[in-house]
Amino acid sequence: MRIDEESEGVSASRNHLVFAYYVTGHGFGHATRVVEVVRHLILAGHDVHVVTGAPDFVFTSEIESPRLFIRKVLLDCGAVQADALTVDRLASLAKYSETAVVPRASILKTEVEWLTSIKADLVVSDVVPVACRAAADAGIRSVCVTNFSWDFIYAEYVMAAGSNHRSIVWQIAEDYSHCEFLIRLPGYCPMPAFRDVVDVPLVVRRIRRSRKEVRQELGIEDDVKLVILNFGGQPAGWKLKEEFLPPKWLCLVCGGSDTQELPPNFIKLAKDAYTPDFMAASDCMLGKIGYGTVSEALAYKLPFVFVRRDYFNEEPFLRNMLEYYQGGVEMIRRDLLTGHWKPYLERAISLKPCYEGGINGGEVAAHILQETAIGKNYASDKLSGARRLRDAIILGYQLQRVPGRDMAIPEWYANAESELGMGSPTCEMSEKSSLMNSCTEDFEILHGDLQGLSDTMTFLKSLAELDSMYDSDKSAEKRQMRERKAAAGLFNWEDEIFVARAPGRLDVMGGIADYSGSLVLQMPIKEACHVAVQRNHPSKHRLWKHALVRQQAEGKNPTPVLQIVSYGSELSNRGPTFDMDLADFMDGDQPMSYEKAKKYFSQDPSQKWAAYVAGVILVLMTELGIRFVESISLLVSSTVPEGKGVSSSASVEVATMSAIAASHGLSISPRDLALLCQKVENHIVGAPCGVMDQMTSACGEANKLLAMLCQPAEVLGLVEIPGHIRFWGIDSGIRHSVGGADYGSVRIGAFMGRKMIKCAASAILSRSSGTENGPNPDELEDNGFELLETEASLDYLCNLSPHRYEALYVKMLPESILGETFLEKYDGHNDPVTVIDPNRNYGVTAPAKHPIYENFRVKAFKALLTSANSDDQLTALGELLYQCHYSYSACGLGSDGTNRLVRLVQEMQHSKASKSGDGTLYGAKITGGGSGGTVCAVGRNSLQSSQQILEIQQRYKDATGYLPYIFEGSSPGAGKFGYLRIRRRPSVNPNE
């Protein structure tokens, strides 16, 4: 339901109403917008009791009325910030548990009694979860007013924390389900817990004094440019310097500490300064994105230079709104801290913010609240509590930002996804022919072959459009996405460009057993990453303005620079661009260490993604001794979805290294290239993955399974997929990350198990081959001296056969062990990419057992693929997938979504329709690192099988609200594709 921006205001009611208004403990932004709603309620003659942890002056400076009652209670904590720009995800969950979960029973009892005592007519929450439940328990209606909800914000934090805090998200969603409806503010996130929604205009504070009055009070002339620094606190250890500002600029500082010393061109505002007046008197604002800053910047048409916050999921939606109305300029955190502000400030004052929407959301919201309190029903379709709760929980699938989700999101956000061109291109033959002709018209292909790949043709077409965008003033005037604008100026179009392509992969068998030396079977999928690279002499390189200013400020002649643009950034809340001087990779006359590089890329999490790309250069410098003396421009465009367990990161690494190698004349075999890319992910990104992802992306071939023994990376060959068999990937919608806590702990458990087995074998050998009681011939004969020697020096857990494990070692391994206990007894686990936490408990039995049996299952699977076509063959293949799936779950790497998909495949397999015929689907398993991601299914290559996959897709959506992405089809690996060397054809002027 939509309320018009022009309302009749809040007329005084004959009923004297009492409102209880709960305000979240996260930041002042919520309190300041609540002020505006409360002000209108009090003007209408009602009493408002505000429950808040914010200082009194936030409310009393704007509202002087005996009808305002402030109750200082904190019932949630929001997001705990390590500093002004960094949210501590784990601390946020721990603090919320301490604040709202542990004392929950006491909170509910207290709030119900208090609500009853004040005789509240309506409870309003912005956006405290427990307030909705307390209202329900007290028999009072409740309404939420917000642009985001904490279930959405915390969902991503839970992924980082593992399953420990998962119940927090469900409890929050349940609390919200008691709310009658949501008054939704612009710039909103997906909020699936609310089934009934009323949209209102921006809620912003009014301006009290004119720009002229404020400047006169401060003694600032009209010709002086003024920027307001509005961070709500400043990054730790940060010192403002006079040279940060261009000449004839002054800076107003909000929230500065009392002891902070400022340069003469910086002015500290009082803590209780009324910020809107000072914003309206400024020429631009520098700060972090939040609802308050964005809404007021749009309302006052104030250009906003912003720096991203880490791990605050509200930000992408507000940022898109800000940029849609041409009001935002993103500043790289490094330039904020080092004072390279000039190009951003100059860019900001050239903007013409164009928001013309309503700014009376406070008045409109107050009117709705008053009408609700006297009995009006704004809920369009009142649902039962059970139905509302079921729709609210939805197993977390809608809580992640992924393309293709079926939910109501702002129109401008949907447009942004469309402009990004996300998703796999699908072309009919006529379209493919048209694309092919277009590519050859746009570019001269000097080396390589398109191989009929429509996604490669689409990528080349997008490159040609960038050239047109760069040359066309008309295009420059359009509201293009920032990443496209940055990419348009990336290349010198008259020079050669090198293009490489690397696909993602579907883990058919092997999965996490790769790091234990298992045989794995992997299929390259049709979704792939393309990377375009151009090298230029530093004097010819087109530098972005802030990079040029940085070099000039440091007094440098043109030096080699790396500039990267990555498409799809808006879908994963990361910066679309990255740049650095290539000299920064040097530590004296040697490349910097991997550990230093890891810290370098971790400084700004919104740009941490660059480690996957730029890390390739450092690995080539370190491992092959390459020195890069020219600038490098690099464009990354991937249709491999992130977080679905199909190796999006490996495809980026492999495509990047292939393109850089081609552009610099380096000859690297696909196998060696994959091993180098693994070093990028293990040592620079810091994700403890095995090598199968990179090997498949580099060495795979279309419609074949890559058979690889991960010891460390021996390709045994390619296994033809029989014509009657087909594999599908079905995305669960739950984001997967090999950097997550669960994957790492299972890997550590497996390496712990290997160490224990080696020590046990050594102990048996010691007892059997020369103790003080003499040798034990029976034990030697039973166990085999040579086998024990092999097991005492076991390099890979998968080299231990299942029967030996069961006969000798299964009873020796503990189910779990404390890290400290293990380290005291065994010293270390001999895994170079993980670190044991002494205070953490690690599973051992299940993580150690899994790779031993998985290696056997993969060998059996490979052998079955070459057996005769029969129902028994397919049934056995499916059974092996099922066994693998439940072994993952035993390790703790399952998830509700992947379990549901596997059950749906089982139901389809055992349905009457399948049994009456030859059968269609035969098995399924979780893939890759587990804990979400994608399920691999096997079945007959038939139309009926495809129809059943689509039926599973729909049934999953009906149960969860999430429509799974289906992976089907295959494509060549980077080695088979090779590379393209292209040059833009000169444009022909029709008038000549």
FISEMI-152575 format. One record per residue (C-alpha): z, y, x; residue in one letter. Coordinates in steps of 0.1 Angstrom, whole numbers, padded with zeros to 4 digits, always signed. Layout:
N
ZYXA;...
END
This chain:
992
+0000+0000+0000M;-0009+0035+0013R;+0010+0067+0005I;-0012+0098+0006D;-0006+0122+0034E;-0001+0150+0010E;+0030+0143-0011S;+0050+0163-0036E;+0080+0163-0013G;+0114+0150-0020V;+0126+0165-0052S;+0164+0166-0058A;+0174+0137-0080S;+0199+0138-0108R;+0215+0108-0092N;+0236+0115-0062H;+0225+0088-0038L;+0242+0073-0007V;+0220+0060+0022F;+0231+0039+0051A;+0206+0045+0079Y;+0209+0021+0109Y;+0192+0033+0142V;+0184+0009+0170T;+0200+0014+0204G;+0167+0016+0222H;+0160+0051+0234G;+0162+0086+0218F;+0127+0082+0202G;+0141+0063+0173H;+0169+0087+0167A;+0147+0118+0168T;+0123+0104+0142R;+0152+0093+0120V;+0165+0129+0121V;+0133+0140+0104E;+0137+0115+0076V;+0174+0121+0072V;+0169+0159+0070R;+0147+0155+0040H;+0171+0131+0023L;+0199+0156+0027I;+0177+0185+0015L;+0173+0164-0017A;+0210+0164-0022G;+0219+0129-0009H;+0245+0116+0015D;+0233+0099+0046V;+0255+0077+0068H;+0238+0073+0102V;+0249+0042+0122V;+0238+0049+0158T;+0247+0048+0195G;+0228+0080+0202A;+0247+0112+0211P;+0258+0134+0181D;+0238+0164+0192F;+0205+0146+0185V;+0214+0148+0148F;+0237+0178+0146T;+0214+0202+0165S;+0189+0197+0137E;+0211+0190+0107I;+0241+0211+0098E;+0254+0196+0066S;+0286+0180+0052P;+0263+0153+0037R;+0256+0139+0072L;+0280+0113+0084F;+0277+0098+0119I;+0292+0064+0126R;+0291+0054+0163K;+0283+0017+0163V;+0257-0002+0184L;+0244-0033+0167L;+0214-0040+0190D;+0203-0030+0225C;+0165-0028+0224G;+0149-0033+0257A;+0171-0030+0288V;+0154-0009+0314Q;+0159-0015+0351A;+0146+0021+0356D;+0126+0046+0337A;+0094+0025+0340L;+0106-0011+0341T;+0120-0033+0313V;+0141-0062+0325D;+0130-0089+0301R;+0157-0115+0309L;+0185-0088+0309A;+0172-0076+0275S;+0175-0111+0260L;+0209-0116+0275A;+0221-0082+0263K;+0209-0087+0228Y;+0227-0121+0227S;+0259-0104+0239E;+0255-0075+0215T;+0241-0091+0183A;+0242-0129+0185V;+0276-0138+0198V;+0296-0115+0175P;+0271-0120+0146R;+0297-0133+0121A;+0321-0105+0128S;+0293-0079+0126I;+0281-0092+0092L;+0317-0092+0078K;+0323-0057+0091T;+0290-0042+0079E;+0292-0058+0044V;+0327-0043+0040E;+0316-0009+0052W;+0285-0008+0030L;+0306-0017+0000T;+0332+0009+0009S;+0307+0038+0010I;+0290+0025-0021K;+0256+0026-0004A;+0226+0027-0028D;+0200+0017-0001L;+0201+0005+0035V;+0175+0018+0058V;+0168+0003+0092S;+0149+0016+0123D;+0148-0012+0132V;+0181-0030+0135V;+0176-0066+0124P;+0212-0075+0113V;+0213-0044+0090A;+0188-0062+0067C;+0209-0093+0065R;+0241-0073+0060A;+0225-0054+0031A;+0214-0087+0015A;+0249-0101+0018D;+0263-0069+0002A;+0238-0071-0026G;+0220-0039-0016I;+0183-0034-0012R;+0170-0026+0023S;+0139-0009+0037V;+0127-0007+0074C;+0110+0023+0088V;+0092+0016+0121T;+0061+0011+0142N;+0073-0021+0158F;+0098-0049+0153S;+0120-0067+0178W;+0106-0101+0170D;+0073-0090+0184F;+0087-0072+0214I;+0110-0101+0224Y;+0085-0129+0218A;+0069-0123+0252E;+0103-0120+0269Y;+0111-0155+0256V;+0081-0169+0273M;+0093-0155+0306A;+0128-0169+0300A;+0117-0204+0289G;+0131-0218+0257S;+0167-0207+0263N;+0165-0176+0240H;+0138-0188+0216R;+0163-0188+0187S;+0168-0150+0191I;+0132-0144+0179V;+0136-0166+0149W;+0170-0151+0139Q;+0155-0116+0141I;+0125-0126+0120A;+0149-0142+0094E;+0169-0110+0093D;+0138-0089+0087Y;+0127-0113+0059S;+0156-0099+0038H;+0141-0064+0039C;+0123-0055+0007E;+0094-0037+0023F;+0083-0019+0055L;+0075+0018+0058I;+0050+0015+0086R;+0043+0043+0111L;+0010+0050+0128P;+0004+0032+0162G;+0020+0001+0148Y;+0022-0034+0164C;+0017-0066+0144P;+0049-0072+0124M;+0045-0105+0107P;+0081-0106+0094A;+0072-0080+0068F;+0051-0091+0038R;+0050-0058+0019D;+0040-0026+0037V;+0036+0011+0029V;+0018+0033+0055D;+0029+0069+0060V;+0017+0097+0083P;+0032+0105+0117L;+0069+0113+0116V;+0075+0142+0140V;+0100+0170+0145R;+0091+0205+0134R;+0085+0233+0159I;+0111+0261+0156R;+0098+0286+0181R;+0063+0297+0191S;+0047+0291+0225R;+0049+0328+0233K;+0087+0329+0225E;+0095+0299+0247V;+0075+0312+0276R;+0091+0347+0273Q;+0125+0331+0274E;+0116+0311+0305L;+0099+0341+0321G;+0066+0323+0325I;+0033+0342+0324E;+0004+0332+0302D;-0019+0324+0332D;+0006+0298+0346V;-0001+0262+0337K;+0030+0243+0325L;+0035+0206+0325V;+0066+0190+0308I;+0080+0160+0326L;+0094+0137+0298N;+0106+0103+0311F;+0140+0100+0294G;+0153+0094+0329G;+0134+0092+0362Q;+0125+0062+0384P;+0153+0053+0408A;+0153+0070+0442G;+0125+0094+0432W;+0126+0129+0446K;+0104+0156+0432L;+0086+0178+0457K;+0070+0212+0456E;+0036+0199+0467E;+0034+0175+0437F;+0021+0205+0416L;-0012+0224+0421P;-0009+0261+0428P;+0000+0283+0397K;+0016+0253+0380W;+0052+0249+0369L;+0070+0218+0356C;+0098+0216+0330L;+0120+0186+0337V;+0137+0168+0308C;+0166+0145+0313G;+0173+0155+0349G;+0207+0146+0363S;+0233+0174+0368D;+0233+0168+0406T;+0195+0167+0409Q;+0181+0194+0432E;+0147+0206+0422L;+0120+0225+0441P;+0113+0261+0431P;+0083+0252+0409N;+0104+0227+0388F;+0127+0239+0360I;+0155+0217+0347K;+0160+0218+0309L;+0194+0215+0294A;+0203+0180+0282K;+0204+0192+0245D;+0172+0212+0249A;+0150+0210+0217Y;+0120+0192+0233T;+0094+0199+0207P;+0095+0237+0213D;+0090+0232+0250F;+0062+0207+0245M;+0044+0231+0223A;+0048+0258+0250A;+0033+0235+0277S;-0003+0228+0287D;+0002+0191+0291C;+0029+0164+0293M;+0037+0138+0320L;+0057+0109+0309G;+0059+0073+0296K;+0046+0062+0263I;+0069+0058+0233G;+0066+0066+0197Y;+0083+0100+0200G;+0062+0112+0229T;+0029+0100+0215V;+0034+0112+0180S;+0045+0146+0190E;+0018+0150+0217A;-0008+0142+0189L;+0009+0164+0164A;+0010+0194+0188Y;-0024+0186+0203K;-0008+0183+0237L;-0027+0163+0264P;-0005+0135+0276F;-0006+0121+0312V;+0011+0088+0310F;+0024+0061+0333V;+0026+0026+0320R;+0060+0009+0314R;+0063-0027+0323D;+0068-0054+0296Y;+0072-0031+0267F;+0048-0046+0241N;+0048-0015+0218E;+0028+0004+0244E;-0008-0009+0241P;-0009+0001+0204F;+0004+0036+0209L;-0018+0040+0240R;-0049+0030+0220N;-0040+0055+0193M;-0035+0083+0219L;-0068+0076+0236E;-0087+0072+0203Y;-0078+0108+0195Y;-0087+0119+0231Q;-0052+0129+0240G;-0044+0107+0270G;-0049+0103+0307V;-0034+0073+0325E;-0018+0080+0359M;-0013+0051+0384I;+0023+0046+0392R;+0017+0049+0429R;+0002+0084+0424D;+0032+0094+0403L;+0057+0084+0429L;+0038+0098+0459T;+0029+0131+0442G;-0008+0129+0438H;-0007+0146+0404W;-0035+0172+0407K;-0065+0152+0395P;-0046+0139+0365Y;-0033+0173+0355L;-0067+0189+0359E;-0083+0162+0338R;-0056+0165+0311A;-0061+0202+0305I;-0098+0196+0300S;-0091+0173+0271L;-0095+0184+0235K;-0071+0162+0215P;-0085+0157+0180C;-0058+0143+0158Y;-0061+0159+0123E;-0040+0134+0103G;-0008+0141+0085G;+0024+0149+0103I;+0047+0150+0073N;+0057+0113+0076G;+0094+0122+0075G;+0090+0139+0041E;+0069+0111+0027V;+0092+0084+0039A;+0122+0102+0025A;+0105+0104-0009H;+0098+0067-0009I;+0134+0059+0001L;+0147+0081-0027Q;+0124+0064-0053E;+0134+0030-0040T;+0171+0038-0042A;+0168+0048-0079I;+0149+0016-0088G;+0112+0019-0081K;+0096-0012-0067N;+0071-0007-0039Y;+0067-0044-0031A;+0032-0053-0043S;+0038-0090-0045D;+0075-0100-0045K;+0079-0133-0028L;+0109-0157-0028S;+0132-0156+0002G;+0121-0191+0014A;+0084-0181+0012R;+0090-0148+0029R;+0109-0165+0057L;+0082-0191+0062R;+0057-0164+0065D;+0079-0144+0088A;+0086-0172+0114I;+0051-0186+0118I;+0062-0203+0150L;+0055-0172+0171G;+0018-0176+0170Y;+0010-0142+0156Q;+0035-0126+0180L;+0010-0125+0208Q;-0019-0101+0214R;-0049-0123+0214V;-0085-0117+0203P;-0095-0132+0170G;-0061-0132+0153R;-0062-0130+0115D;-0038-0102+0108M;-0038-0066+0097A;-0040-0043+0128I;-0050-0007+0130P;-0087-0001+0125E;-0090+0018+0158W;-0074-0012+0176Y;-0099-0036+0160A;-0127-0012+0171N;-0113-0013+0206A;-0115-0051+0207E;-0150-0049+0195S;-0160-0024+0222E;-0146-0046+0248L;-0171-0073+0239G;-0145-0100+0240M;-0153-0135+0230G;-0180-0159+0240S;-0216-0146+0234P;-0235-0169+0211T;-0273-0165+0210C;-0300-0183+0191E;-0331-0193+0211M;-0349-0162+0200S;-0320-0140+0211E;-0318-0158+0244K;-0355-0152+0250S;-0350-0116+0242S;-0320-0114+0266L;-0340-0130+0293M;-0368-0105+0290N;-0344-0077+0289S;-0327-0088+0321C;-0359-0091+0340T;-0369-0056+0327E;-0336-0041+0338D;-0332-0058+0371F;-0353-0073+0399E;-0337-0106+0407I;-0341-0109+0445L;-0322-0142+0448H;-0308-0168+0424G;-0315-0181+0390D;-0301-0173+0356L;-0302-0210+0347Q;-0307-0201+0311G;-0271-0190+0307L;-0268-0166+0279S;-0234-0152+0291D;-0250-0143+0324T;-0279-0125+0306M;-0254-0107+0285T;-0234-0096+0316F;-0266-0083+0333L;-0274-0064+0301K;-0240-0048+0301S;-0246-0037+0337L;-0278-0020+0327A;-0260-0002+0299E;-0234+0011+0324L;-0263+0027+0344D;-0275+0043+0312S;-0240+0055+0303M;-0236+0070+0338Y;-0269+0089+0336D;-0267+0100+0300S;-0247+0131+0292D;-0249+0121+0255K;-0232+0088+0262S;-0205+0105+0282A;-0196+0125+0252E;-0189+0094+0231K;-0154+0078+0229R;-0161+0051+0254Q;-0133+0028+0265M;-0118+0040+0298R;-0127+0008+0316E;-0164+0012+0307R;-0163+0048+0319K;-0147+0037+0352A;-0173+0009+0356A;-0202+0033+0349A;-0194+0052+0381G;-0187+0021+0402L;-0221+0012+0416F;-0250+0030+0434N;-0277+0017+0412W;-0305+0020+0437E;-0287-0005+0460D;-0283-0043+0458E;-0256-0058+0437I;-0243-0094+0440F;-0233-0114+0409V;-0213-0146+0409A;-0201-0168+0379R;-0172-0192+0377A;-0162-0211+0345P;-0128-0220+0332G;-0118-0256+0328R;-0106-0281+0302L;-0079-0304+0316D;-0090-0338+0303V;-0066-0359+0323M;-0043-0352+0353G;-0027-0319+0344G;+0005-0310+0362I;+0003-0343+0383A;-0022-0325+0406D;+0006-0311+0428Y;+0019-0346+0432S;-0014-0359+0445G;-0029-0374+0413S;-0064-0382+0404L;-0076-0357+0379V;-0105-0354+0355L;-0116-0319+0346Q;-0145-0304+0326M;-0159-0269+0333P;-0161-0251+0300I;-0189-0227+0288K;-0165-0197+0290E;-0168-0181+0324A;-0159-0151+0345C;-0187-0129+0361H;-0180-0107+0391V;-0204-0080+0404A;-0199-0068+0439V;-0215-0040+0459Q;-0207-0029+0495R;-0213+0006+0506N;-0208+0027+0537H;-0176+0048+0530P;-0196+0080+0532S;-0219+0068+0503K;-0192+0052+0482H;-0185+0068+0448R;-0148+0074+0448L;-0128+0079+0417W;-0113+0114+0416K;-0077+0104+0423H;-0087+0082+0452A;-0108+0111+0467L;-0079+0135+0463V;-0056+0110+0480R;-0078+0106+0510Q;-0083+0144+0513Q;-0045+0149+0510A;-0039+0125+0539E;-0065+0143+0560G;-0087+0113+0563K;-0124+0110+0569N;-0141+0086+0544P;-0125+0052+0550T;-0133+0018+0534P;-0119+0016+0499V;-0117-0012+0474L;-0123-0002+0437Q;-0120-0027+0409I;-0126-0025+0372V;-0115-0054+0350S;-0127-0056+0314Y;-0104-0068+0287G;-0074-0049+0300S;-0063-0036+0265E;-0058-0071+0252L;-0032-0079+0279S;-0015-0046+0285N;-0027-0041+0320R;-0044-0012+0338G;-0082-0015+0337P;-0087-0002+0372T;-0073-0007+0407F;-0081+0009+0440D;-0067+0008+0475M;-0077+0017+0511D;-0087-0016+0527L;-0067-0004+0558A;-0036-0010+0537D;-0042-0047+0542F;-0036-0043+0579M;-0002-0045+0595D;-0009-0031+0630G;-0039-0050+0643D;-0033-0080+0621Q;-0036-0086+0583P;-0004-0082+0565M;+0016-0113+0556S;+0012-0129+0522Y;+0048-0122+0514E;+0042-0084+0520K;+0010-0086+0499A;+0029-0102+0471K;+0055-0074+0471K;+0027-0048+0474Y;+0010-0060+0442F;+0043-0065+0424S;+0052-0028+0427Q;+0034-0019+0395D;+0033-0049+0370P;+0006-0032+0350S;-0017-0036+0381Q;-0003-0069+0393K;-0035-0086+0379W;-0053-0071+0409A;-0036-0096+0432A;-0060-0123+0418Y;-0090-0102+0428V;-0080-0081+0458A;-0059-0110+0472G;-0092-0128+0479V;-0100-0102+0505I;-0067-0107+0523L;-0071-0145+0523V;-0106-0141+0539L;-0091-0118+0565M;-0062-0141+0573T;-0078-0175+0571E;-0113-0168+0584L;-0107-0137+0605G;-0131-0115+0584I;-0128-0077+0588R;-0142-0055+0561F;-0156-0023+0574V;-0174-0011+0543E;-0162+0000+0509S;-0163-0026+0481I;-0170-0019+0444S;-0161-0048+0421L;-0165-0054+0384L;-0147-0083+0367V;-0158-0095+0332S;-0144-0127+0318S;-0148-0146+0285T;-0122-0172+0296V;-0092-0163+0274P;-0060-0156+0292E;-0029-0176+0285G;-0046-0206+0269K;-0043-0231+0298G;-0080-0231+0306V;-0077-0216+0341S;-0086-0180+0334S;-0070-0170+0367S;-0089-0196+0387A;-0122-0185+0373S;-0115-0149+0383V;-0105-0160+0419E;-0135-0183+0424V;-0160-0158+0409A;-0146-0130+0431T;-0146-0150+0463M;-0181-0163+0456S;-0194-0128+0450A;-0177-0113+0481I;-0188-0142+0502A;-0224-0137+0491A;-0224-0099+0496S;-0210-0103+0531H;-0233-0132+0542G;-0204-0157+0544L;-0212-0194+0540S;-0183-0212+0524I;-0186-0246+0508S;-0174-0249+0472P;-0145-0271+0483R;-0133-0248+0510D;-0137-0218+0487L;-0115-0235+0461A;-0088-0242+0487L;-0089-0205+0498L;-0086-0194+0462C;-0055-0216+0457Q;-0039-0197+0486K;-0045-0165+0466V;-0027-0178+0436E;+0001-0196+0454N;+0010-0171+0481H;-0002-0136+0468I;+0001-0140+0431V;+0031-0163+0435G;+0021-0189+0408A;+0029-0225+0420P;-0003-0241+0407C;-0021-0271+0422G;-0057-0270+0433V;-0076-0287+0404M;-0083-0255+0385D;-0100-0238+0415Q;-0118-0270+0424M;-0133-0275+0389T;-0143-0239+0387S;-0160-0241+0421A;-0173-0277+0422C;-0178-0287+0386G;-0211-0293+0369E;-0221-0290+0332A;-0214-0319+0309N;-0196-0339+0337K;-0160-0345+0346L;-0150-0336+0381L;-0130-0365+0395A;-0107-0352+0422M;-0079-0368+0442L;-0055-0339+0448C;-0044-0350+0483Q;-0050-0321+0488P;-0085-0318+0474A;-0108-0348+0478E;-0137-0347+0453V;-0145-0383+0445L;-0176-0374+0425G;-0188-0364+0391L;-0183-0387+0361V;-0210-0385+0334E;-0196-0380+0299I;-0212-0408+0279P;-0235-0395+0251G;-0213-0409+0223H;-0181-0392+0236I;-0172-0356+0232R;-0142-0334+0243F;-0129-0303+0225W;-0102-0278+0234G;-0081-0264+0206I;-0060-0233+0213D;-0024-0234+0199S;-0020-0196+0201G;+0011-0199+0222I;+0006-0182+0255R;+0008-0204+0286H;+0017-0193+0321S;+0020-0213+0352V;+0042-0186+0365G;+0067-0193+0337G;+0101-0208+0342A;+0095-0242+0326D;+0064-0251+0348Y;+0082-0242+0380G;+0113-0261+0372S;+0094-0293+0364V;+0075-0290+0396R;+0107-0286+0415I;+0121-0316+0397G;+0091-0337+0408A;+0095-0327+0444F;+0132-0334+0442M;+0124-0369+0429G;+0100-0375+0457R;+0127-0365+0483K;+0152-0388+0467M;+0128-0417+0466I;+0120-0412+0503K;+0156-0411+0512C;+0163-0442+0491A;+0135-0461+0508A;+0148-0451+0542S;+0182-0463+0532A;+0169-0497+0521I;+0149-0500+0554L;+0180-0491+0574S;+0201-0518+0556R;+0173-0544+0560S;+0162-0539+0596S;+0192-0537+0618G;+0226-0529+0605T;+0259-0541+0621E;+0257-0571+0599N;+0222-0580+0610G;+0189-0580+0591P;+0186-0591+0555N;+0156-0614+0554P;+0158-0618+0516D;+0156-0580+0510E;+0127-0577+0535L;+0108-0605+0518E;+0114-0591+0483D;+0105-0555+0489N;+0080-0557+0517G;+0087-0539+0550F;+0054-0521+0551E;+0057-0508+0515L;+0091-0495+0523L;+0079-0477+0554E;+0051-0461+0533T;+0076-0450+0506E;+0100-0436+0532A;+0073-0412+0544S;+0057-0407+0509L;+0034-0377+0511D;+0025-0377+0474Y;+0045-0390+0445L;+0014-0404+0429C;+0010-0428+0458N;+0039-0448+0444L;+0027-0474+0419S;+0045-0476+0385P;+0057-0511+0391H;+0073-0502+0425R;+0090-0472+0408Y;+0104-0494+0380E;+0115-0522+0404A;+0133-0501+0430L;+0138-0464+0422Y;+0141-0456+0385V;+0178-0463+0384K;+0184-0443+0416M;+0172-0410+0402L;+0196-0388+0382P;+0184-0375+0349E;+0191-0340+0362S;+0209-0323+0392I;+0223-0289+0400L;+0202-0271+0426G;+0233-0265+0448E;+0242-0302+0447T;+0207-0312+0457F;+0205-0288+0486L;+0238-0300+0499E;+0227-0336+0499K;+0190-0334+0507Y;+0186-0300+0524D;+0153-0291+0508G;+0125-0304+0485H;+0096-0297+0509N;+0075-0277+0485D;+0061-0246+0501P;+0054-0227+0469V;+0087-0231+0449T;+0123-0222+0456V;+0153-0240+0443I;+0179-0219+0425D;+0213-0233+0435P;+0228-0223+0401N;+0201-0240+0380R;+0201-0275+0366N;+0168-0293+0372Y;+0155-0324+0354G;+0145-0351+0378V;+0138-0384+0361T;+0111-0372+0337A;+0093-0348+0361P;+0092-0376+0388A;+0081-0403+0364K;+0053-0383+0349H;+0029-0380+0379P;+0035-0417+0389I;+0023-0429+0355Y;-0002-0401+0350E;-0021-0412+0381N;-0023-0447+0367F;-0035-0433+0333R;-0062-0412+0349V;-0076-0442+0368K;-0077-0462+0336A;-0093-0434+0318F;-0121-0430+0344K;-0127-0467+0343A;-0129-0468+0305L;-0156-0440+0305L;-0180-0464+0322T;-0172-0494+0299S;-0193-0504+0269A;-0196-0482+0238N;-0171-0496+0214S;-0143-0485+0190D;-0119-0502+0214D;-0131-0480+0243Q;-0125-0448+0223L;-0092-0461+0209T;-0080-0468+0245A;-0091-0434+0257L;-0073-0417+0229G;-0041-0437+0235E;-0041-0426+0271L;-0042-0389+0260L;-0013-0395+0236Y;+0008-0411+0263Q;+0001-0381+0286C;+0011-0357+0258H;+0044-0373+0251Y;+0052-0375+0288S;+0047-0337+0290Y;+0072-0333+0262S;+0097-0355+0280A;+0095-0331+0310C;+0102-0302+0287G;+0067-0288+0287L;+0058-0293+0251G;+0056-0267+0224S;+0057-0266+0186D;+0021-0255+0184G;+0006-0281+0207T;+0027-0308+0190N;+0014-0298+0156R;-0022-0300+0168L;-0017-0334+0182V;-0001-0346+0150R;-0031-0332+0130L;-0055-0352+0152V;-0034-0383+0146Q;-0034-0377+0109E;-0072-0372+0110M;-0076-0404+0131Q;-0056-0425+0107H;-0069-0411+0075S;-0088-0433+0051K;-0120-0415+0057A;-0119-0422+0094S;-0108-0458+0090K;-0135-0466+0065S;-0162-0456+0090G;-0165-0459+0128D;-0138-0435+0134G;-0143-0400+0147T;-0113-0385+0165L;-0092-0408+0187Y;-0066-0388+0207G;-0053-0355+0220A;-0029-0341+0246K;-0015-0308+0258I;-0033-0296+0289T;-0027-0278+0322G;+0007-0264+0328G;+0019-0271+0293G;+0044-0250+0273S;+0017-0239+0250G;-0019-0233+0257G;-0047-0256+0247T;-0049-0292+0234V;-0077-0315+0246C;-0091-0339+0219A;-0115-0368+0223V;-0138-0383+0197G;-0172-0395+0189R;-0201-0371+0195N;-0210-0367+0159S;-0213-0341+0132L;-0184-0357+0113Q;-0161-0352+0144S;-0171-0315+0146S;-0163-0311+0109Q;-0129-0327+0114Q;-0121-0304+0143I;-0129-0274+0121L;-0107-0289+0094E;-0079-0292+0119I;-0085-0256+0128Q;-0082-0245+0092Q;-0051-0267+0085R;-0034-0252+0116Y;-0041-0217+0103K;-0028-0226+0069D;+0005-0238+0084A;+0010-0211+0110T;-0012-0181+0102G;-0031-0184+0134Y;-0067-0195+0136L;-0072-0215+0168P;-0100-0209+0192Y;-0122-0240+0197I;-0135-0247+0232F;-0167-0268+0231E;-0195-0271+0255G;-0198-0270+0293S;-0214-0250+0320S;-0220-0252+0358P;-0194-0244+0384G;-0197-0215+0409A;-0212-0238+0436G;-0239-0250+0413K;-0246-0215+0400F;-0248-0199+0434G;-0252-0162+0432Y;-0276-0135+0421L;-0288-0107+0443R;-0302-0080+0420I;-0315-0044+0422R;-0319-0020+0393R;-0356-0014+0384R;-0365+0023+0384P;-0365+0037+0348S;-0399+0047+0336V;-0403+0082+0321N;-0427+0078+0292P;-0438+0115+0296N;-0452+0109+0331E;
END
